[in-house]
Amino acid sequence: MKLERVELFVLRMPLKRAYETSGSRETHQTRVICRAQAEGITGWGESVAPEQPWYSGETPKTVWYALEEYIVPQLFRADLKTPEDTSRALGWIREHRMAKATIETAIWDLFAKREAKPLSAMLGGTRARILCGVAIGIQPSLEALFETIARELESGYQRVKLKIKPGWDAKVAEAVRNAYPDLAFMLDANSAYSLDDVPVFKRIDAYTPTMIEQPLAHDDIVDHATLQKEIATPICLDESIHSAEDARKAIEIGATKIVNIKAGRVGGLAEAKRVHDVCAAREVPVWCGGMLEMGIGRAHNVHLAALPNFRLPGDVSASARYFETEIIGEPFVVERDGTMKVPTGAGIGVTVLEDVIRKLALERKELRPD
């Protein structure tokens, strides 16, 4: 397959509710949307880089730059026999994983449509429905937190993830466990702590969260292994895992018992599948993380989460939770049993509202081979 045309769009849309973590407070999401064409077929991808470089070094502007200057020109020169060839062609480009994933996911969509298969089938997915959880940002008070939890549980989610930061951690775990004795909840620190905070994590142990996600530095696995020896709560790594090799090393030294997989964080669906396989071979469960995606990115997550080792509910929430404006024609819905249907149509299996994207785009660029 030879790419014939790539279009890039920048969308910026307000969130229904502000979303606060230990690293940022977000009121809008800016996304680079990629439309790739080959053999009369169109594939779609969506960047997940936040507006500020707090989660990784990438932003929408760096994604646009890397795609325009290096990634797309390289792929125009490539003859892609399989979707995995995309990451191989881009292997010489260091970092810029979210930029790579923006077009790599679009190419997976192209190949799946050419084969007239759902993307999940191309990836090796086995689930007709995926397990859904929900991420709740830092709230202004415990009362506001309980109101949010009650609303999300009423919507059917199987577990809740609570963002924490120093000063908003053990007391939150205690209050939630006392109010919801049987609730499956996890905590996400987004790298806000150090080994000096071991006493905090030991206090949290008493309230039996299912896991604590990325408590220590974003680029660390060694200190996480030290921390895991000190606490009973399973550690889940997110920001520290950029590849299947990172996952293997972290598991082997005891730094993680669970892995969060985000296609954007690891450079695309091919590497996400490799991380999944490494974890499955070592009997380490995985779940699909979220980055407040719009509809295209959400569709890719749903198909990825259909793989068999996604044994824990992920952050693949309903489309209507985040944005008033939708860019796909069949928004994703969480059923009352806390699951979501995997689309069965070709590719990502949803209708991309191209007219809406073109109308909302703040920037647009068309790229063609030289």
C-alpha positions in Angstrom: 0.0 0.0 0.0 1.3 3.4 -1.0 -0.1 6.5 0.8 -1.5 8.9 -1.8 -2.7 11.8 0.4 -2.7 12.9 4.0 -4.8 15.7 5.6 -4.2 17.1 9.0 -6.7 19.0 11.0 -6.6 20.8 14.4 -9.7 20.7 16.5 -10.1 22.4 19.9 -13.3 21.6 21.8 -14.4 22.4 25.4 -14.9 19.7 27.9 -18.3 19.4 29.6 -16.5 19.5 33.0 -12.9 20.6 33.8 -10.6 17.7 34.4 -7.9 18.0 37.1 -5.0 15.7 37.8 -1.8 16.1 39.9 -0.2 17.7 36.8 -2.8 19.8 35.1 -6.3 21.2 35.0 -7.8 20.9 31.6 -10.9 22.7 30.3 -10.4 22.0 26.5 -8.9 19.3 24.4 -6.9 20.1 21.3 -6.4 17.3 18.8 -4.6 16.7 15.5 -6.9 14.6 13.4 -5.3 12.6 10.5 -7.1 11.6 7.3 -5.0 9.2 5.3 -5.9 7.9 1.8 -4.7 5.0 -0.3 -6.3 2.8 -3.0 -9.5 4.8 -2.8 -9.9 4.1 1.0 -9.8 6.6 3.8 -8.4 5.9 7.3 -8.6 8.1 10.4 -6.4 8.7 13.4 -6.4 11.1 16.3 -3.5 12.4 18.4 -3.7 12.3 22.2 -1.0 14.8 23.1 -2.3 17.2 25.8 -2.3 21.0 25.3 0.6 21.3 27.8 3.7 19.0 28.0 2.9 17.7 31.5 2.1 14.0 30.6 4.8 13.7 28.0 7.0 16.1 26.0 4.5 16.2 23.2 1.8 18.8 22.5 -0.5 19.3 19.5 2.1 21.7 18.0 4.9 19.2 18.2 2.6 16.4 16.8 1.8 18.6 13.8 5.5 19.5 13.3 6.7 15.9 13.5 4.0 14.7 11.1 4.5 17.4 8.5 8.3 17.5 8.5 9.4 13.9 9.1 6.7 11.2 9.6 4.4 11.7 6.7 7.2 12.3 4.1 8.8 9.1 5.4 5.6 7.1 4.9 5.0 8.5 1.5 8.3 6.8 0.5 7.3 3.5 2.1 5.6 0.5 0.5 3.4 -0.8 3.3 2.8 -4.5 3.0 1.2 -4.7 6.5 0.1 -2.1 9.1 3.1 -3.1 11.2 5.4 -1.8 8.5 4.4 1.7 9.6 6.2 1.5 12.9 9.2 -0.2 11.2 9.4 2.6 8.6 9.4 5.2 11.4 11.8 3.4 13.7 14.7 5.7 13.0 12.7 8.7 14.4 13.3 8.9 18.1 10.5 9.7 20.5 7.5 11.6 19.0 5.4 8.5 19.8 2.1 10.3 20.0 2.8 11.9 16.6 3.6 8.5 15.1 0.5 7.0 16.6 -1.7 9.7 15.0 -1.0 8.4 11.5 -0.2 4.8 12.4 -3.7 4.3 13.8 -5.1 5.8 10.6 -3.1 3.3 8.5 -4.5 0.4 10.6 -7.9 1.7 9.8 -7.0 1.7 6.1 -5.8 -1.9 6.1 -8.8 -3.1 8.1 -11.2 -1.4 5.6 -9.3 -2.9 2.7 -9.7 -6.3 4.2 -13.4 -5.6 5.1 -12.7 -6.5 8.7 -13.3 -4.8 12.0 -10.1 -3.3 13.4 -10.4 -5.5 16.5 -10.2 -8.6 14.2 -7.0 -7.3 12.5 -5.5 -6.8 15.9 -6.5 -10.2 17.2 -9.3 -9.1 19.4 -11.7 -11.7 20.9 -14.3 -9.6 22.7 -17.6 -8.5 21.4 -17.9 -6.1 24.4 -15.2 -4.4 26.4 -15.2 -3.7 30.2 -15.7 -0.1 31.1 -14.5 2.0 34.0 -14.3 5.8 34.5 -11.7 8.3 35.5 -12.7 11.0 38.0 -10.5 14.1 38.3 -9.5 15.8 41.5 -12.6 17.4 43.0 -13.0 20.5 45.1 -14.4 18.6 48.1 -15.2 15.1 49.3 -18.9 15.9 48.9 -18.4 16.8 45.2 -16.4 13.6 44.8 -19.2 11.5 46.2 -21.7 13.2 44.0 -19.5 12.4 41.0 -19.0 8.8 42.0 -22.8 8.3 42.5 -23.5 9.7 39.1 -20.9 7.5 37.4 -22.0 4.3 39.1 -25.6 5.1 38.1 -24.3 5.2 34.5 -23.1 1.6 34.9 -19.3 1.8 35.1 -17.7 -1.3 36.7 -15.0 0.6 38.5 -13.9 4.2 39.2 -10.4 5.7 39.0 -9.7 8.6 41.3 -7.0 11.1 40.6 -4.8 11.9 43.6 -2.1 14.3 44.6 -0.2 15.1 47.8 -2.8 16.2 50.4 -5.6 14.6 48.4 -4.8 10.9 48.8 -5.1 8.7 51.9 -8.1 10.7 53.2 -9.8 10.2 49.8 -9.2 6.4 49.9 -10.5 6.2 53.5 -13.6 8.2 52.8 -14.5 6.3 49.6 -14.0 2.9 51.2 -16.1 3.9 54.2 -18.9 5.2 51.9 -18.6 2.3 49.4 -17.4 -0.9 51.2 -17.6 -3.0 48.0 -16.6 -0.5 45.4 -13.8 -1.4 43.0 -11.7 1.8 42.9 -8.2 2.6 41.9 -6.0 5.6 42.5 -3.9 7.5 39.9 -1.0 9.7 41.0 0.4 10.8 37.6 4.0 10.7 39.1 3.3 13.1 42.0 5.2 11.2 44.7 8.6 9.9 45.7 9.9 7.1 48.0 9.7 9.6 50.9 6.0 9.1 50.7 6.0 5.3 51.5 4.0 6.0 54.8 1.2 7.6 52.7 1.0 4.4 50.5 1.0 2.2 53.6 -2.0 4.2 54.9 -3.7 3.7 51.6 -3.1 -0.1 51.8 -5.7 -0.3 54.6 -8.5 0.8 52.2 -7.7 -1.9 49.6 -7.8 -0.1 46.2 -7.5 -2.4 43.3 -4.3 -0.7 42.3 -2.3 2.6 42.4 -1.3 3.9 39.0 2.1 5.6 38.4 2.8 6.8 41.9 6.5 7.7 41.2 8.5 9.5 38.5 7.3 9.3 34.9 10.6 7.7 33.7 11.2 5.4 36.6 10.9 1.6 37.1 13.6 1.0 39.8 12.0 3.0 42.6 8.6 1.5 41.7 10.1 -1.9 42.4 11.3 -0.7 45.7 7.9 0.7 46.6 6.1 -2.4 45.5 8.1 -4.4 48.1 6.8 -2.0 50.8 3.1 -2.0 50.0 0.3 -4.5 49.4 -1.6 -2.5 46.8 -0.6 -3.5 43.3 1.3 -0.9 41.3 0.2 -0.2 37.8 2.6 1.6 35.4 1.5 4.0 32.8 3.9 6.9 31.9 7.0 4.6 32.5 6.0 2.1 29.8 6.8 3.3 26.3 7.4 -0.1 24.6 7.1 -3.8 25.0 10.7 -3.9 26.2 9.9 -1.3 29.0 7.0 -3.6 30.0 9.3 -6.7 30.1 11.9 -5.0 32.2 9.4 -3.5 34.6 7.7 -6.8 35.2 11.0 -8.7 35.6 12.3 -6.4 38.4 8.9 -6.4 40.1 8.1 -2.7 39.4 4.5 -3.4 38.2 1.8 -6.0 38.6 -0.6 -4.4 36.1 0.0 -2.3 33.0 -2.0 0.5 31.5 -1.8 0.5 27.7 -2.3 3.6 25.6 -1.6 3.3 21.9 -0.6 7.0 21.8 1.9 6.6 24.6 3.7 3.7 22.9 3.7 4.9 19.3 0.7 3.2 17.9 -1.4 0.0 17.8 1.4 -2.3 16.7 3.5 -1.5 19.8 0.4 -1.5 22.0 -0.3 -5.1 20.8 3.3 -6.1 21.6 3.0 -4.7 25.1 -0.2 -6.6 25.5 1.5 -9.8 24.3 4.5 -9.4 26.6 2.2 -8.9 29.6 0.0 -11.8 28.6 3.0 -14.1 28.4 3.9 -13.2 32.0 0.3 -13.3 33.2 0.2 -9.6 34.0 -3.2 -8.1 33.2 -3.6 -4.9 31.2 -6.3 -2.3 30.7 -6.8 0.4 28.2 -6.1 3.9 29.4 -7.8 7.1 28.2 -6.6 10.5 27.2 -10.0 12.3 27.0 -10.2 11.2 23.3 -12.7 12.5 20.8 -14.6 10.0 18.8 -11.9 8.7 16.5 -9.4 8.1 19.2 -12.1 6.5 21.3 -13.0 4.1 18.5 -9.4 2.9 18.2 -9.3 2.4 22.0 -12.5 0.2 21.9 -11.0 -2.0 19.2 -7.7 -2.3 21.1 -9.4 -3.2 24.4 -11.0 -6.2 22.6 -7.7 -8.1 22.9 -7.9 -11.0 25.3 -5.5 -9.8 28.0 -7.5 -6.6 28.6 -8.9 -8.3 31.7 -9.6 -5.1 33.8 -12.1 -2.3 33.0 -10.4 0.5 31.2 -10.9 4.2 30.9 -12.9 3.9 27.7 -16.0 5.9 28.8 -19.1 6.9 26.9 -18.7 9.5 24.2 -21.2 11.8 25.8 -19.2 12.1 29.0 -16.7 14.6 27.7 -17.8 16.7 24.7 -21.1 18.3 23.5 -20.0 18.1 19.9 -19.4 14.6 18.4 -17.2 13.9 15.4 -18.5 10.3 14.8 -22.0 9.3 13.8 -22.4 6.4 16.2 -21.3 7.6 19.7 -20.1 5.0 22.1 -22.5 4.1 24.9 -21.9 2.2 28.2 -24.6 -0.4 28.8 -26.1 -1.0 32.2 -23.8 -4.0 32.8 -20.8 -1.7 32.5 -19.8 -2.9 29.0 -19.5 -1.3 25.6 -20.1 -2.9 22.2 -17.1 -3.3 19.9 -18.1 -2.0 16.4 -18.4 -4.8 13.8 -18.1 -2.7 10.6 -14.9 -2.5 8.6 -12.0 -0.5 10.1 -12.9 1.5 13.2 -16.5 0.7 12.4 -18.0 4.2 12.9 -18.9 7.0 10.5 -16.5 9.9 10.8 -18.4 13.2 10.4 -15.9 14.7 8.0 -18.1 17.8 7.4 -18.1 18.6 11.1 -14.3 18.2 11.3 -13.8 20.5 8.3 -16.1 23.1 9.8 -14.5 23.0 13.2 -10.9 22.8 12.1 -8.7 25.7 13.3 -5.9 24.6 10.9 -5.8 22.2 7.9 -2.9 21.0 5.9 -2.9 18.7 2.8 0.2 16.6 2.1 1.0 14.6 -1.0 4.0 12.7 -2.2 6.7 14.8 -4.0 
